[in-house]
Amino acid sequence: METTAATPPRSLATEAVHAGREDLAELGLHAPPLDLSTTYPSYDSRAEAARLDAFAATGARLEGPPVYARLDNPTTARFEAALARLEGTQSAVAFASGMAALTACLLARVAQGLRHVVAVRPLYGCSDHLLTAGLLGTEVTWVDPDGIADAIRPDTGLVMVESPANPTLVEIDLRAVAAACGDVPLLADNTFATPVLQRPAELGARIVLHSATKYLGGHGDVLGGVVGCDEEFARQLRQVRFATGGVLHPLAGYLLLRGLATLPVRMRAASASAAELAGRLAAHPRVARVHYPKLGGAMVAFEVYGEPHEVIAGVRLITPAVSLGSVDTLIQHPASISHRIVDADDRRSSGVGDRLLRMSVGLEDVEDLWRDLDRALGAPPRTGARRVLSGGTVGTSPGGGEDLARAAAPGRAGR
Ligand SMILES: *Cc1c(COP(=O)(O)O)cnc(C)c1O
């Protein structure tokens, strides 16, 4: 759905609650309707044929009633309209998962003969794997942000970055990177920041990708992905989605639209707790290093002395689980779980050390969270010798995030 240009700008908090719902009062409704139809009746197959031809030719959303759920769904379209408004993009196209969304972006470029991708590590583990394995016929060149311009070739279809990155929370200057891309579209994965903290399209990214499974849904009960972009690229994505079938289920579209309404409130509250916990972790004797973005946010990564597995085994209130962005706090060990699929050397050289833990801070009381963390950090090993404090190197992973001193002075995340 395209955004309407005529309405005056409204704040993000207002858009989060109202975008994608403008026609409800006129329809005599308050909650958005959930349309689970897979197909739709039409007594005029000549007109239907013409509409299908138009979609095949352009990829523009169908005018009039939907035809088939793999083509379009009105509930999902509301979520797409709302996300586009929040990200400040012309359009948005939703998919079954974040990985389905990335797949569609890559296939849309491969279909144009542009099979080369330039990417900056670290990325989410499966994104790294998809590019490294070349499953979709792409070829990747991994570079530092400074190396982007030199790595671009005539057949480069995309430059891909994450900022803050999963799991190290390294931040990239998206404006500088977008400039280095020239005519090649920059795809920025904005899953960690969300449009509440960062709108990559305003910084020059042509494609903004989300694992909607995380903060957009926000409750750990819906899998989805979405791409905010200009209408030209959205049309290509809709054609790929129709042909390959990675559609978002309408119930997921419903839940994601509902999640967006509280996104600004959830992000602000969780970010304030995350900043506080980052500061306390930085002062903890069993923590070697804390990574917390300058941008703020609800993710904290930290490196421990000794066994990270002991911390995972020791939490009681915090849930030891992969994924992030839920109302409850989750912690996981990237080298074992979220980034397991990445080759160990590539993982380590991109800053994902074996002692790194990644925590997604939720909406619990911050003192309760701290008690749980402090206890888990201090818990004696369950097996073998007590060697938690035997030490190791401090701060061996490369830059990004904030170091101890900065993390100890939270203050930006309350906005
Ligand atoms: C989880 C995640 C993905 C993949 O999303 P799914 O919804 O699990 O397919 C992509 N990028 C980032 C940054 C993620 O955290």
The ligand as a MOL file (V3000), in Angstrom:
LIG
                    3D

  0  0  0     0  0            999 V3000
M  V30 BEGIN CTAB
M  V30 COUNTS 15 15 0 0 0
M  V30 BEGIN ATOM
M  V30 1 C 15.9980 -13.0050 13.3620 0
M  V30 2 C 16.6790 -12.1360 12.3780 0
M  V30 3 C 16.5280 -12.3310 10.9970 0
M  V30 4 C 15.7380 -13.4950 10.4360 0
M  V30 5 O 14.3760 -13.3500 10.7050 0
M  V30 6 P 13.3430 -14.5780 10.8540 0
M  V30 7 O 12.0560 -13.8770 11.0810 0
M  V30 8 O 13.8150 -15.4400 11.9750 0
M  V30 9 O 13.3790 -15.3110 9.5410 0
M  V30 10 C 17.1400 -11.4410 10.1410 0
M  V30 11 N 17.8770 -10.4110 10.5960 0
M  V30 12 C 18.0570 -10.1990 11.9220 0
M  V30 13 C 18.8910 -9.0400 12.3710 0
M  V30 14 C 17.4650 -11.0440 12.8540 0
M  V30 15 O 17.6730 -10.8390 14.1570 0
M  V30 END ATOM
M  V30 BEGIN BOND
M  V30 1 1 1 2
M  V30 2 1 2 3
M  V30 3 2 2 14
M  V30 4 1 3 4
M  V30 5 2 3 10
M  V30 6 1 4 5
M  V30 7 1 5 6
M  V30 8 2 6 7
M  V30 9 1 6 8
M  V30 10 1 6 9
M  V30 11 1 10 11
M  V30 12 2 11 12
M  V30 13 1 12 13
M  V30 14 1 12 14
M  V30 15 1 14 15
M  V30 END BOND
M  V30 END CTAB
M  END
